[in-house]
Amino acid sequence: MKNPEQIVVEILKNNKIDLAATLPCDRIKALLPLLEKNIKTISLTREENGVGICAGAYLGGGRPVMVIQSTGLGNMINALLSLNLTYNIPLPILASWRGVYKESIEAQWQFGKRLPAILEAAGIKFTAIESQNELDKINDAINNSFSNAHPHVVLISPSVWECSLCDVPEPLEIIPRKLELEFKSEIKKPEMIRYDAIKILAGIVDGDDIIIANLGIPSKELYDIKDRELNLYMLGSMGLASSIGLGLALIQKRHVYVIDGDGSLLMNPNSLTAIGEYNPGNLTVIAIDNAAYGSTGNQKTATCSQIDLELLAKANGIKDTVKVHTTAELKEALLRKVSFIHALVKPVNVKCREIPLSANEIKQRFMKAIR
Ligand SMILES: Cc1ncc(C[n+]2csc(CCOP(=O)(O)OP(=O)(O)O)c2C)c(N)n1
């Protein structure tokens, strides 16, 4: 008889799943290495980040899945609603359901027992699996997710894995390594505004390039400067612009430019961790740093006094970085396709009209253009 882990991996392969974004749970410790052997896997540092990466992979033509602990759904809920449910983006999620079946960790109880009601209230489809012979429900959940373009959570009880004879891998060995980082940074008085920076980007992209624009004013400014089908305007899911860009870059050959913001990057620095780790050569993050949450009234962020975003990128393993203060420096860095461009700008918003496209229209034309 097959181990349940093998059955799950076969189901995913039969459903042509080509990317798995994972974060561990003790109950799936035998599933994860088997998955990694069979399907391209991204190890996450926070589940919400996986929602962005998987959305990007789907928009680029992939069929991603997430494999996580059920508690991670608590970290994902805003992204699932403001990204997946808003743009109609599928995402099958296999969640190891903690807190209910033979659960000894008290911290799992409160979320675990309420989880079905939370998903129900959030309008997120789910299926519960209580035993190994119900595993083929995963097929239906994946079909349901991709055919109806929405997330579908499969809550898998720990009882499913109880009789498994799958090997659990030995811990990895730590590889000794050295890091020598010489970093000098000078933040000068900014000369550009965000609009100038976006104008430079819009001027250098060629027809095949992708631009992901952060939510709020950056999206409106890009729409105002140069609307194109391969512009993806974000309307919510703050913090996930660079994650969506990474998912796209991993699945597509085109160059992907992300217009991100200091507030958004500090909300989800995990996006930089994943970029540093998976390091696709076709991704450029332009961190437009106005030292403020510009879109909500220019309240100051931690880059105002404390954090250097270029150093943060380097700390996350992104080697190819640069700081720019002028449009000429920005243009040069963009033409060199530098991975992380820290662009210092004044906190000024240009008044632009609302984008007259629905989320679904933005997605449909983007996906049509990418084919
Ligand atoms: C989870 C969440 N918290 C807060 C907001 C409100 N909000 C929308 S845009 C934004 C500011 C983004 O700032 P930044 O990334 O620095 O970009 P900027 O607008 O300055 O270009 C905030 C706080 C939100 N949409 N989602």
The ligand as an SDF file (V2000), in Angstrom:
LIG
                    3D

 26 27  0  0  0  0  0  0  0  0999 V2000
   -2.5350   45.7040    5.2290 C   0  0  0  0  0  0  0  0  0  0  0  0
   -2.7300   47.1330    4.8320 C   0  0  0  0  0  0  0  0  0  0  0  0
   -2.4340   48.1290    5.7140 N   0  0  0  0  0  0  0  0  0  0  0  0
   -2.5820   49.4210    5.3360 C   0  0  0  0  0  0  0  0  0  0  0  0
   -3.0520   49.7380    4.1060 C   0  0  0  0  0  0  0  0  0  0  0  0
   -3.2450   51.1830    3.6990 C   0  0  0  0  0  0  0  0  0  0  0  0
   -2.2430   51.5940    2.7170 N   0  0  0  0  0  0  0  0  0  0  0  0
   -2.4610   51.5930    1.3900 C   0  0  0  0  0  0  0  0  0  0  0  0
   -1.1940   52.1800    0.4960 S   0  0  0  0  0  0  0  0  0  0  0  0
   -0.2980   52.4500    1.8880 C   0  0  0  0  0  0  0  0  0  0  0  0
    1.0420   53.1370    1.8210 C   0  0  0  0  0  0  0  0  0  0  0  0
    2.0670   52.4180    1.0080 C   0  0  0  0  0  0  0  0  0  0  0  0
    3.2870   53.0870    1.2320 O   0  0  0  0  0  0  0  0  0  0  0  0
    4.5790   52.7900    0.3860 P   0  0  0  0  0  0  0  0  0  0  0  0
    4.7260   51.3470    0.1510 O   0  0  0  0  0  0  0  0  0  0  0  0
    5.7250   53.4850    1.0290 O   0  0  0  0  0  0  0  0  0  0  0  0
    4.2580   53.4260   -1.0290 O   0  0  0  0  0  0  0  0  0  0  0  0
    3.9170   54.9300   -1.4350 P   0  0  0  0  0  0  0  0  0  0  0  0
    2.4390   55.0820   -1.3540 O   0  0  0  0  0  0  0  0  0  0  0  0
    4.6530   55.8510   -0.5150 O   0  0  0  0  0  0  0  0  0  0  0  0
    4.4090   55.0220   -2.8440 O   0  0  0  0  0  0  0  0  0  0  0  0
   -0.9860   52.0650    3.0350 C   0  0  0  0  0  0  0  0  0  0  0  0
   -0.4720   52.2060    4.4160 C   0  0  0  0  0  0  0  0  0  0  0  0
   -3.3690   48.6650    3.2340 C   0  0  0  0  0  0  0  0  0  0  0  0
   -3.8500   48.8660    1.9980 N   0  0  0  0  0  0  0  0  0  0  0  0
   -3.1980   47.3960    3.6180 N   0  0  0  0  0  0  0  0  0  0  0  0
  1  2  1  0
  2  3  1  0
  2 26  2  0
  3  4  2  0
  4  5  1  0
  5  6  1  0
  5 24  2  0
  6  7  1  0
  7  8  2  0
  7 22  1  0
  8  9  1  0
  9 10  1  0
 10 11  1  0
 10 22  2  0
 11 12  1  0
 12 13  1  0
 13 14  1  0
 14 15  2  0
 14 16  1  0
 14 17  1  0
 17 18  1  0
 18 19  2  0
 18 20  1  0
 18 21  1  0
 22 23  1  0
 24 25  1  0
 24 26  1  0
M  CHG  1   7   1
M  END
$$$$
